[in-house]
Amino acid sequence: MSEQTKEKIFQGVLSLAQQGVPLYEVKVQAIATAAGLGKGTLYEYFSSKEEILAATMLWCMERELGALEEQLDAGTSFESKLENAQTFVVKMLLERGSSYRVIAAALTAPRGSSELPQQARRPLEQCKQRLLGLIQCMIDTGRSEGRIGPSCSDEYCHYVMKAAMLSVCAAQSCGGEAGLNRSAAHVRAMICKALA
């Protein structure tokens, strides 16, 4: 499958999600129409709607992880990496989060099988490991700067970082953009204090 055709399919799914279409009910023909392709073209590459949705989710995750890596690489200190990561999460939630939630909901909606298609499981695990690696790089930067205390284990540091990012998600769901903007400095301070 050409990269251009794949992107058309994935953008078609995202377009439907942005329109509020319940993807667990959508037909392959609707995805094809949104992508500007024939239904047969989709079936040349995917055997089911679930495979299309899973591939779209993985494509989105790969894209987001690449963008997050760029943001973290732009930071020169532990605190700047934290700020860049937080800015990235806020922007993702505000600009693309609802579409991603729709895709995730469609993949977990009740039906005959609630599991991801087999071919999506390994790439999903690889994305998870890549994200954990990015968090570890931030932790390593904090340790090298003396911002993370020697008594803080890597496991504890990972927990603190993930919990803090979840607080960003909570602020977004409770207070929208204003809530996110108010919480930014507090979240960074919370991380630094917890890891000192």
Sequence and secondary structure as in RCSB ss.txt:
>XXXX:A:sequence
MSEQTKEKIFQGVLSLAQQGVPLYEVKVQAIATAAGLGKGTLYEYFSSKEEILAATMLWCMERELGALEEQLDAG
TSFESKLENAQTFVVKMLLERGSSYRVIAAALTAPRGSSELPQQARRPLEQCKQRLLGLIQCMIDTGRSEGRIGP
SCSDEYCHYVMKAAMLSVCAAQSCGGEAGLNRSAAHVRAMICKALA
>XXXX:A:secstr
  HHHHHHHHHHHHHHHHTT  TTT  HHHHHHHHTS HHHHHHH SSHHHHHHHHHHHHHHHHHHHHHHHHHH 
 SHHHHHHHHHHHHHHHHHHTHHHHHHHHHHHHSSSS  S  HHHHHHHHHHHHHHHHHHHHHHHHHHHTT S T
T  HHHHHHHHHHHHHHHHHHHHHHHHHHHHHHHHHHHHHHHHHH 
